[in-house]
């Protein structure tokens, strides 16, 4: 089958290839891929940024989001059958959405939201799971709390805005001038145009900040939190919790704590907290999230679509910062919606 694989770590490490169709285990469903989408994580994995923690065996198929049709099920699979339209973010060592077929553990798969096309559904899993796990599982966001979401027009930010509003939070976000209107349409109460204004000078008393930019932006984010508030970053620096989550040796946890020492020290001095976040595959959460799409509480935001044979071009589009808003989708069938 056709696929896009990482044969060596680095910027030029991915290529098109013919690979065997995946083996289907007892707990697996084989999915004929209709569409996938690009995530910053694809670049990070391709470049080897987590190779000490997520030990892929080269070469491996890239792609963390997938939507398609079940064509085979393992002997122990229940709740899913051949012909079902599904979507998933496969678990870390079993990614592979940039291919004609993928075998996925049944626990990572959920029925596609009925209101979405397969093309739209492919844009959802990773960012929606991240939004759910950040807001519900980690931060326990309650009605009336204040949440700041950076890069609100991005794939993750646009999803987190919508879910935070659904949970009853007052939502602020940072965007540029061109995407301010979109951010407000998604539910943002306060939109700070970062090209004109420094958010740290106009915002304060926040319960949660979600940072996807890192560096100085993360450090400034700590200052807008109320005492005891939480800053969560999806770009790092990582902390010991990350190593523990992946089951890494304890010495790597110590390394992660060294990497995040500066920001954790800054957080303590301000009386606030810092955590690194790395989402986990979860089919049962995708079922709950699917109901929110079907009820109109959430909607996908899609920037552009590329045909499957231009997957590397789609990745470059994201890497070069050419995405205006939302996700970039790779479609096996360009007109499937």
Secondary structure, DSSP 4 states (H G I P E B T S, - for coil): -EEEEESSSSTT-EEEEE-PPPP--TTEEEEEEEEEEE-HHHHHHHTTTTTTTS---SSEE--S-EEEEEEEE-TT--S--TT-EEEE---GGG---SBSEEEEEGGGEEEPPTTS-HHHHTTTHHHHHHHHIIIIIIS---TT-EEEESSTTBHHHHHHHHHHHHTT-EEEEEE-GGGHHHHHHTT-SEEEETTT--HHHH---EEEEEESS-HHHHHHHHTTEEEEEEEEESS----HHHHHHTT--HHHHHHHHHHTHHHHHHHHHHT-EEEE------HHHHHHHHHHHHTTS----EEEEEEGGGHHHHHHHHHTT---SBEEEEESSTT--
